Amino acid sequence: MTLKIKKLKINYKEQKLEIEYFLRLGFKETLLYLHGGACYKNDFLEATKIPTFNDYTIIAFDFPGCGNSTYSKDQNLNIDDLVEITHLIIKKLNLNNIVLIGHSMGGLVGLLYVLKYNHIKAFIDIEGNLTSENCVFSRQVSNCSVHEYKNILNQLTQNLKNSGNKGLKEWSKTIEKYSDPKAFLHYCYQIVDYSDNGKLVKKYIDLKIPTLYIYGSENKKNLIFLKKLKKENCKLAEIDNSNHFPFYDNPKIFYSVFNSFLKQLIVKDL
């Protein structure tokens, strides 16, 4: 099937949004990807090129202020808004049989979506926010002025460029070319609040659908909550030689783990 890049116009809170997305149709489950903060839909583009995923419908869209989706000067959206915008997109595109995949901030949006709406078949969380230890940059900027924020963001981008990690370098390019700084800042406030106060680990553990939490090996020591997930027999996957962006750092292993999880879903359906 042909990959199509399209624009979707939606009305949300009396404002018009233009959301860009890519869609590749298939006859198996719909793999819906939610990107991280200051990231964009193309982070999941590689999935459309992998033969083992040829039969799946694959879709990813840019959140407002990310990629090529709009964010007007008077908008002030948060994580709860992204949950509802995701729901509007799912309804408008008539998506069903969905495996939801969320990375970082998108993992938080995905978890909240699954908790609110009960039609998701499975959830893959890629280093999504579950506790305060997931908040590094977002916490750093959540209480700073706009001027301070711009300086911190510039320093972050420079540090990422100098990193020896492929995924972090890719993120620096995305921040510079495809991210509205104001939107990123607005999302950070509620990322911190949910991570600190949302009791997300318990909510994740209590989900009634198949789940998989994926993390990079370089971050294992910082994600203390992994011990809790392991104790509760949650499915975990560590991607070797990876940091926060395993789909860039080690795509071969990342998508192999991804594919194994999908195959287990099919077996359970038989």
C-alpha positions, 0 to 999 in steps of 0.5 A, spaced: 500 500 500 502 507 498 504 511 504 500 517 504 501 524 507 495 528 509 492 534 513 486 533 517 482 539 519 479 539 526 475 544 531 477 543 538 475 548 543 472 553 538 479 553 535 481 550 528 487 545 528 490 543 522 493 536 523 498 533 519 499 525 519 501 519 514 497 513 513 499 506 510 493 502 509 493 494 511 488 489 513 491 487 520 491 491 526 492 499 526 498 501 529 497 508 531 503 512 534 503 518 538 510 521 538 514 525 544 515 532 546 518 536 541 518 530 536 514 528 530 510 523 526 516 521 522 520 518 528 515 512 526 516 512 519 521 506 519 515 502 521 512 503 514 519 500 510 519 493 514 516 487 511 514 484 517 509 490 518 506 490 511 499 487 512 498 492 518 495 499 517 500 504 520 498 511 522 502 517 526 500 524 526 503 531 529 501 533 535 499 541 535 506 545 535 510 539 532 512 537 525 507 540 520 501 541 525 499 548 527 499 551 533 496 559 533 499 564 538 493 564 542 493 557 544 495 554 550 494 546 550 496 541 555 496 533 555 489 532 557 487 536 550 492 532 547 488 526 549 482 529 546 485 531 540 487 524 539 480 521 540 477 526 535 482 524 530 481 516 531 473 518 530 474 522 524 479 517 520 474 511 523 480 507 526 479 501 529 482 495 532 488 499 534 494 498 538 496 504 541 504 506 541 506 512 545 513 514 546 515 519 552 510 524 552 506 520 547 506 514 552 503 519 557 498 521 552 497 514 550 496 511 557 491 517 559 487 515 553 487 508 554 484 509 561 479 514 559 477 510 552 476 502 552 476 500 545 484 500 544 486 493 543 494 493 546 498 499 548 506 499 547 509 504 551 516 507 549 519 510 555 513 514 557 512 518 563 510 514 569 513 517 575 517 523 577 524 520 575 521 520 567 521 528 568 528 531 566 527 536 561 520 538 563 521 539 570 527 543 569 523 548 565 516 547 568 517 553 573 522 558 569 520 564 565 520 564 557 526 568 557 530 562 561 526 557 557 529 559 551 536 559 554 535 552 557 532 550 550 538 552 546 543 549 551 539 543 550 539 543 543 547 544 543 548 538 548 544 534 544 548 535 537 554 534 541 552 527 544 555 521 541 548 518 541 544 517 534 537 518 537 539 524 541 542 528 535 536 526 531 532 529 537 536 536 536 534 536 529 527 535 530 527 541 536 530 546 531 526 544 525 519 541 527 517 544 534 514 550 536 518 552 543 511 555 546 507 548 545 513 544 548 513 548 554 505 548 555 506 541 554 511 540 560 507 543 565 502 537 565 507 532 564 510 534 570 504 534 574 501 527 572 508 524 573 509 527 580 501 526 582 498 521 577 499 515 580 501 512 573 505 506 575 499 503 579 494 505 573 499 502 568 499 495 572 492 495 572 490 496 565 486 490 562 489 490 555 496 487 553 502 492 554 509 492 553 514 497 556 520 498 552 526 502 555 533 503 552 539 500 556 543 506 558 537 509 562 535 502 566 539 505 572 535 511 572 528 508 571 527 505 578 519 504 577 522 498 572 523 494 578 515 495 580 513 493 573 517 487 573 515 484 580 507 485 577 509 481 571 508 486 566 512 485 559 518 489 559 523 490 553 530 492 554 533 495 547 541 494 548 545 500 546 540 505 546 538 511 550 531 515 550 530 513 542 531 506 541 527 506 534 533 510 532 539 507 536 538 500 535 532 500 530 533 492 528 532 490 535 527 495 537 522 493 531 524 485 532 521 486 539 515 490 537 514 484 532 514 479 537 509 483 541 504 483 535 505 476 534 503 474 541 497 478 540 495 474 534 496 468 537 491 470 543 486 472 538 486 465 534 
